């Protein structure tokens, strides 16, 4: 029998049937691939999900962010090319539209909406081609009603707003005094545009990353969801590693791939994982008992027990879920200026620059399969993913 939260998730997905079906098919393929890849590292299918980190630009500096936070890689190394060219994405859209199925398209950053109407025109083009599209944003630029209107008109399926808590906490984490009010205006503008245009989509989702900075804010975020009448509230746990595992991964990657890059070092920040387990668990338990009109979900670390939550934050060597990461077999991550990687947060191994080849050729190519081969061998030998992957949220999402 379905519990109330599962029922609400299915109800919300029904508002966008194509998104629901695409998400379900992605999850099925991911689970199949984790089984199949143990016997054969070459993928059977083209990627079911394409994630574009379309820009490295962002006007905020969130404290927990591995890209621009206190230890973010942009404080260590600046990049000359900050964006994926829109012409390249249009080219890839034409290629993917000829596939037997259309993959789920996600845009993240940086802040994608710094590209303003250009990315909105791109989303409109993708929707006309029949793609399901999701956008992750801090929501600040959607304080512009004109921009919100244009985005809703595209028919985009899901917009995820990153919210950390109430005004004081959110602004403190984001490093500004305007972010919270602007984001709240952005959510309201999207909702008003939907009503005016009589549209069921986009689904409005609030996504919150829980750390020591905002562990007390779960109820506050849920209250914001109630006030703003959002469709979904999702809580992620802080994505982190430690110096010991970071160095261990560095040595492994250097040995297997002859690569000296170690972007996961920017996520080595255990201090933000020192949460109060009792308070966190009790609040989660309380929220799960609330009779809400929208689903509230938490990171899938197995049973959401006090012991599992404690292990997540305080025992990083416990993988919690031993399943092999399915992303190298299901998802293509494309980062500036147009390189294919297998991880959006820790892009250290690049298959090809798509300016010079097709996505399909890159996906099934020698470089991609070389990565998968060593990745699978490591997993089969050690029974776990690379050390820096232990608290990567992508590994727990299914």
Secondary structure, DSSP 8 states (H G I E B T S, - for coil): ---HHHHHHHHHHHHTHHHHHHHHHHHHHHHHHHHHTTT--S-SS--SEEEEE-B---S---TT-TTTSTT-GGGT---S--B--HHHHHHHHHHHTTSSS--EEEEESS-GGGGTHHHHHHHHHHHHTT--EEEEE-SGGGGSHHHHHHHHHTT-SEEEEE--SSHHHHHHHHT-SSHHHHHHHHHHHHHHHHHHHT---SEEEEEEEESTTTTT-HHHHHHHHHHHT-SEEEEEE---B-HHHHHHHHHHHHHHH-----GGGGGB-GGGG---HHHHHHHHHHHHTS--SSEEEE--SSS--HHHHHHHHH-TT--SS-----HHHHEEEEETTTEEES-SSS------BTTSS-HHHHHTSHHHHHHHHHHHHHHHHHSS--GGGTT-HHHH--
